[in-house]
Amino acid sequence: MENLKQTRFLILSNSQSFCQTVRGNIQQYGIIFHCKSIASAIGHLENDCYSAIIIDENIEKTDSLQYNTLLLTTFRKNLSDLTIIFFEDITQSDILKYCRYCIPNLFFFSSISIFLVPIIKRILHLIPDPDRVVLKDRGISLYLNCNYVIYKGCKIFLTKTEMLILQYLLKKNSVCSKEELISHLSKTIGKEISLAYLTVNISRLRKKIFKHTGVKLVKNRNGFGYYISV
């Protein structure tokens, strides 16, 4: 998601009562767009940016194949964490299906008024606050005090060591040897660290960023070291 500053919500439902309930809860937080068909929603997601996508799961009954295409679209465009789905009933197979697309926000219709606003508020925290950005470079914003990074519209929580590695690689802006990273981390943390410790933390950092964005941000140049690839 390229632009989270313009707060826009996409609702997918052919139920007037569902749309009215959702609107009543979140209209104060941004502009609302309503799609009555799955094809229309896919078109919106392909061409526009939204802060959240709220789906009435009953829409699947109109075209299950196209509905799966919609879920794939949210996954491919890194919108899974921004997607909220409401059900009348949910089965184990439903949960497994949405897990495949990394969609965590699954709720019953009866809980719209309880959970929708808190989830929307959490999602809107993705919008960067310039006063708190410790380091901003090449589209990557590091919030060291809070131990998270915002990249490609995703808020990714990291450990202190992972943050230090990413911060150093960004500032270095070139290939950094393993020995140099070990020296920097040892001085910063205040204790001697091993090559294995560095390797494990680099691996975890890569996996976290790739899981949320699909981007291999930290790369290795054999015989030379690590660097940021943007």
ChimeraX attribute file (.defattr): number of C-alpha atoms within 10 A of each C-alpha:
attribute: neighborCount
match mode: 1-to-1
recipient: residues
	/A:1	17
	/A:2	13
	/A:3	13
	/A:4	20
	/A:5	13
	/A:6	12
	/A:7	16
	/A:8	18
	/A:9	23
	/A:10	21
	/A:11	21
	/A:12	25
	/A:13	22
	/A:14	17
	/A:15	12
	/A:16	9
	/A:17	10
	/A:18	18
	/A:19	21
	/A:20	10
	/A:21	13
	/A:22	17
	/A:23	19
	/A:24	11
	/A:25	16
	/A:26	17
	/A:27	12
	/A:28	9
	/A:29	15
	/A:30	13
	/A:31	15
	/A:32	19
	/A:33	15
	/A:34	16
	/A:35	18
	/A:36	15
	/A:37	17
	/A:38	23
	/A:39	14
	/A:40	13
	/A:41	21
	/A:42	21
	/A:43	13
	/A:44	15
	/A:45	18
	/A:46	12
	/A:47	7
	/A:48	12
	/A:49	19
	/A:50	23
	/A:51	24
	/A:52	23
	/A:53	23
	/A:54	21
	/A:55	23
	/A:56	20
	/A:57	20
	/A:58	16
	/A:59	17
	/A:60	17
	/A:61	9
	/A:62	12
	/A:63	12
	/A:64	12
	/A:65	10
	/A:66	15
	/A:67	20
	/A:68	16
	/A:69	14
	/A:70	19
	/A:71	20
	/A:72	17
	/A:73	18
	/A:74	22
	/A:75	20
	/A:76	13
	/A:77	15
	/A:78	21
	/A:79	26
	/A:80	23
	/A:81	19
	/A:82	24
	/A:83	25
	/A:84	21
	/A:85	21
	/A:86	21
	/A:87	18
	/A:88	11
	/A:89	11
	/A:90	13
	/A:91	9
	/A:92	7
	/A:93	9
	/A:94	12
	/A:95	13
	/A:96	11
	/A:97	14
	/A:98	17
	/A:99	12
	/A:100	11
	/A:101	19
	/A:102	19
	/A:103	20
	/A:104	15
	/A:105	17
	/A:106	18
	/A:107	18
	/A:108	15
	/A:109	16
	/A:110	11
	/A:111	11
	/A:112	17
	/A:113	14
	/A:114	11
	/A:115	14
	/A:116	19
	/A:117	15
	/A:118	11
	/A:119	15
	/A:120	21
	/A:121	12
	/A:122	10
	/A:123	18
	/A:124	17
	/A:125	11
	/A:126	18
	/A:127	17
	/A:128	18
	/A:129	10
	/A:130	10
	/A:131	6
	/A:132	13
	/A:133	16
	/A:134	12
	/A:135	15
	/A:136	16
	/A:137	11
	/A:138	10
	/A:139	11
	/A:140	17
	/A:141	22
	/A:142	25
	/A:143	19
	/A:144	18
	/A:145	11
	/A:146	12
	/A:147	16
	/A:148	19
	/A:149	26
	/A:150	20
	/A:151	21
	/A:152	20
	/A:153	22
	/A:154	22
	/A:155	21
	/A:156	18
	/A:157	17
	/A:158	19
	/A:159	15
	/A:160	14
	/A:161	18
	/A:162	22
	/A:163	21
	/A:164	20
	/A:165	21
	/A:166	22
	/A:167	21
	/A:168	16
	/A:169	18
	/A:170	19
	/A:171	12
	/A:172	12
	/A:173	12
	/A:174	13
	/A:175	15
	/A:176	18
	/A:177	17
	/A:178	17
	/A:179	13
	/A:180	11
	/A:181	20
	/A:182	19
	/A:183	15
	/A:184	17
	/A:185	20
	/A:186	14
	/A:187	12
	/A:188	12
	/A:189	12
	/A:190	9
	/A:191	10
	/A:192	12
	/A:193	16
	/A:194	13
	/A:195	11
	/A:196	9
	/A:197	11
	/A:198	19
	/A:199	13
	/A:200	11
	/A:201	16
	/A:202	19
	/A:203	12
	/A:204	15
	/A:205	22
	/A:206	17
	/A:207	17
	/A:208	17
	/A:209	23
	/A:210	14
	/A:211	13
	/A:212	20
	/A:213	22
	/A:214	15
	/A:215	16
	/A:216	15
	/A:217	17
	/A:218	20
	/A:219	14
	/A:220	16
	/A:221	11
	/A:222	8
	/A:223	8
	/A:224	11
	/A:225	16
	/A:226	20
	/A:227	21
	/A:228	19
	/A:229	14
	/A:230	10
